[in-house]
Amino acid sequence: MRQKLWPDSAEDFVVQQSELIASSYKHWLGRHLVPPLSADDTAAAIFKAPFVIASTDTSTDPVLNYGNREALKLWELTWTEFTQTPGRKTAEPMEREARARFLDEVKRNGFIDNYAGIRISSTGRRFEIHRATVWNLIDEEGEFQGQAVYFKEWTYV
């Protein structure tokens, strides 16, 4: 029997979001985030990956709508908690303005590579992310669907 990685209620969304994350990454960076696979296998590969992947929606105050296993561990949240968290709350209050300016720059340019910044987990544990890539999620029509982040290095501070 296959182990469930996310709530049953999120199954269709996770598969679609994983495809959006992977295809948008390929669009902006010209390389694959994970090897080309079926939609279900892409979703599993991204969720189980040994790096952090997270994404937000398009609301005025963007909410995290996807986090893989590494993201959930790092921010010390369950899937349900993570996907109800405004993205701004991943940064300390004094870091939020700089984070917002940075994300506006990503929105204008499509992606930014080699980003670093201080973030905070749900329990108050601070960490600095290193060499992160942040990119716009775009659908098949080129419409903005949110933003995503990838990183595999962080240091607790």
C-alpha positions as a Python dict, from the first residue, in 0.01 Angstrom:
ca = {
    (1, 'M'): (0, 0, 0),
    (2, 'R'): (130, 345, -94),
    (3, 'Q'): (197, 581, 198),
    (4, 'K'): (-7, 903, 188),
    (5, 'L'): (214, 1210, 168),
    (6, 'W'): (-59, 1477, 199),
    (7, 'P'): (-426, 1481, 303),
    (8, 'D'): (-669, 1304, 70),
    (9, 'S'): (-857, 1631, 27),
    (10, 'A'): (-543, 1788, -125),
    (11, 'E'): (-458, 1507, -370),
    (12, 'D'): (-574, 1672, -694),
    (13, 'F'): (-436, 2011, -593),
    (14, 'V'): (-94, 1868, -502),
    (15, 'V'): (-58, 1691, -836),
    (16, 'Q'): (-162, 2003, -1030),
    (17, 'Q'): (53, 2236, -819),
    (18, 'S'): (355, 2009, -854),
    (19, 'E'): (315, 2016, -1232),
    (20, 'L'): (283, 2397, -1223),
    (21, 'I'): (592, 2431, -1003),
    (22, 'A'): (798, 2200, -1227),
    (23, 'S'): (684, 2348, -1558),
    (24, 'S'): (732, 2708, -1439),
    (25, 'Y'): (1080, 2624, -1310),
    (26, 'K'): (1168, 2478, -1651),
    (27, 'H'): (1021, 2784, -1825),
    (28, 'W'): (1225, 3038, -1629),
    (29, 'L'): (1547, 2847, -1562),
    (30, 'G'): (1568, 2621, -1867),
    (31, 'R'): (1629, 2306, -1666),
    (32, 'H'): (1424, 2044, -1486),
    (33, 'L'): (1351, 2066, -1113),
    (34, 'V'): (1305, 1687, -1108),
    (35, 'P'): (1342, 1445, -1399),
    (36, 'P'): (1044, 1441, -1638),
    (37, 'L'): (788, 1199, -1493),
    (38, 'S'): (416, 1130, -1494),
    (39, 'A'): (206, 1386, -1301),
    (40, 'D'): (166, 1156, -997),
    (41, 'D'): (536, 1068, -993),
    (42, 'T'): (634, 1436, -1029),
    (43, 'A'): (418, 1518, -727),
    (44, 'A'): (579, 1241, -522),
    (45, 'A'): (933, 1331, -635),
    (46, 'I'): (892, 1698, -545),
    (47, 'F'): (729, 1617, -212),
    (48, 'K'): (1003, 1369, -113),
    (49, 'A'): (1294, 1575, -253),
    (50, 'P'): (1597, 1645, -31),
    (51, 'F'): (1549, 2019, -78),
    (52, 'V'): (1283, 2273, 15),
    (53, 'I'): (1002, 2362, -225),
    (54, 'A'): (718, 2592, -126),
    (55, 'S'): (468, 2805, -314),
    (56, 'T'): (210, 3076, -257),
    (57, 'D'): (-121, 3166, -413),
    (58, 'T'): (-216, 3492, -585),
    (59, 'S'): (-416, 3656, -306),
    (60, 'T'): (-339, 4014, -199),
    (61, 'D'): (-166, 3873, 111),
    (62, 'P'): (-28, 3553, -50),
    (63, 'V'): (-86, 3234, 146),
    (64, 'L'): (142, 2932, 131),
    (65, 'N'): (-44, 2672, -71),
    (66, 'Y'): (224, 2403, -108),
    (67, 'G'): (519, 2282, 96),
    (68, 'N'): (712, 1963, 43),
    (69, 'R'): (831, 1738, 326),
    (70, 'E'): (1150, 1941, 382),
    (71, 'A'): (954, 2269, 396),
    (72, 'L'): (708, 2127, 649),
    (73, 'K'): (996, 2005, 867),
    (74, 'L'): (1189, 2332, 841),
    (75, 'W'): (892, 2551, 930),
    (76, 'E'): (775, 2292, 1187),
    (77, 'L'): (418, 2279, 1055),
    (78, 'T'): (167, 2019, 942),
    (79, 'W'): (33, 2032, 587),
    (80, 'T'): (-288, 2194, 708),
    (81, 'E'): (-107, 2456, 918),
    (82, 'F'): (141, 2533, 641),
    (83, 'T'): (-125, 2580, 375),
    (84, 'Q'): (-313, 2829, 593),
    (85, 'T'): (-10, 3048, 666),
    (86, 'P'): (38, 3385, 494),
    (87, 'G'): (381, 3377, 328),
    (88, 'R'): (483, 3699, 507),
    (89, 'K'): (470, 3509, 837),
    (90, 'T'): (768, 3299, 732),
    (91, 'A'): (979, 3609, 797),
    (92, 'E'): (1015, 3803, 1120),
    (93, 'P'): (821, 4134, 1131),
    (94, 'M'): (1134, 4346, 1075),
    (95, 'E'): (1224, 4135, 766),
    (96, 'R'): (879, 4150, 602),
    (97, 'E'): (920, 4478, 415),
    (98, 'A'): (1246, 4364, 253),
    (99, 'R'): (1080, 4030, 169),
    (100, 'A'): (787, 4208, 3),
    (101, 'R'): (1020, 4427, -208),
    (102, 'F'): (1216, 4120, -313),
    (103, 'L'): (901, 3932, -419),
    (104, 'D'): (786, 4232, -623),
    (105, 'E'): (1120, 4219, -805),
    (106, 'V'): (1070, 3848, -876),
    (107, 'K'): (721, 3921, -1009),
    (108, 'R'): (865, 4178, -1252),
    (109, 'N'): (1165, 3969, -1365),
    (110, 'G'): (1024, 3614, -1363),
    (111, 'F'): (1281, 3464, -1127),
    (112, 'I'): (1580, 3539, -910),
    (113, 'D'): (1861, 3298, -840),
    (114, 'N'): (2101, 3302, -544),
    (115, 'Y'): (1871, 3469, -289),
    (116, 'A'): (1951, 3464, 83),
    (117, 'G'): (1736, 3576, 373),
    (118, 'I'): (1641, 3514, 735),
    (119, 'R'): (1322, 3319, 801),
    (120, 'I'): (1150, 3190, 1112),
    (121, 'S'): (975, 2861, 1191),
    (122, 'S'): (640, 2831, 1366),
    (123, 'T'): (822, 2773, 1697),
    (124, 'G'): (1041, 3083, 1658),
    (125, 'R'): (1352, 2904, 1535),
    (126, 'R'): (1542, 3142, 1303),
    (127, 'F'): (1734, 3025, 999),
    (128, 'E'): (1907, 3181, 703),
    (129, 'I'): (1836, 3036, 363),
    (130, 'H'): (2125, 3032, 114),
    (131, 'R'): (2134, 3026, -266),
    (132, 'A'): (1756, 3010, -306),
    (133, 'T'): (1578, 3036, -637),
    (134, 'V'): (1241, 3212, -640),
    (135, 'W'): (1026, 3212, -953),
    (136, 'N'): (683, 3306, -1080),
    (137, 'L'): (436, 3028, -1139),
    (138, 'I'): (267, 3068, -1475),
    (139, 'D'): (0, 2851, -1633),
    (140, 'E'): (-16, 2734, -1995),
    (141, 'E'): (-163, 3070, -2100),
    (142, 'G'): (123, 3258, -1931),
    (143, 'E'): (-102, 3384, -1649),
    (144, 'F'): (56, 3451, -1309),
    (145, 'Q'): (-42, 3182, -1057),
    (146, 'G'): (181, 3264, -758),
    (147, 'Q'): (545, 3216, -671),
    (148, 'A'): (764, 2927, -562),
    (149, 'V'): (1097, 2886, -386),
    (150, 'Y'): (1366, 2618, -400),
    (151, 'F'): (1665, 2591, -170),
    (152, 'K'): (1874, 2313, -21),
    (153, 'E'): (2098, 2506, 215),
    (154, 'W'): (2012, 2684, 537),
    (155, 'T'): (2183, 2765, 864),
    (156, 'Y'): (2013, 2805, 1199),
    (157, 'V'): (2094, 3144, 1353),
}
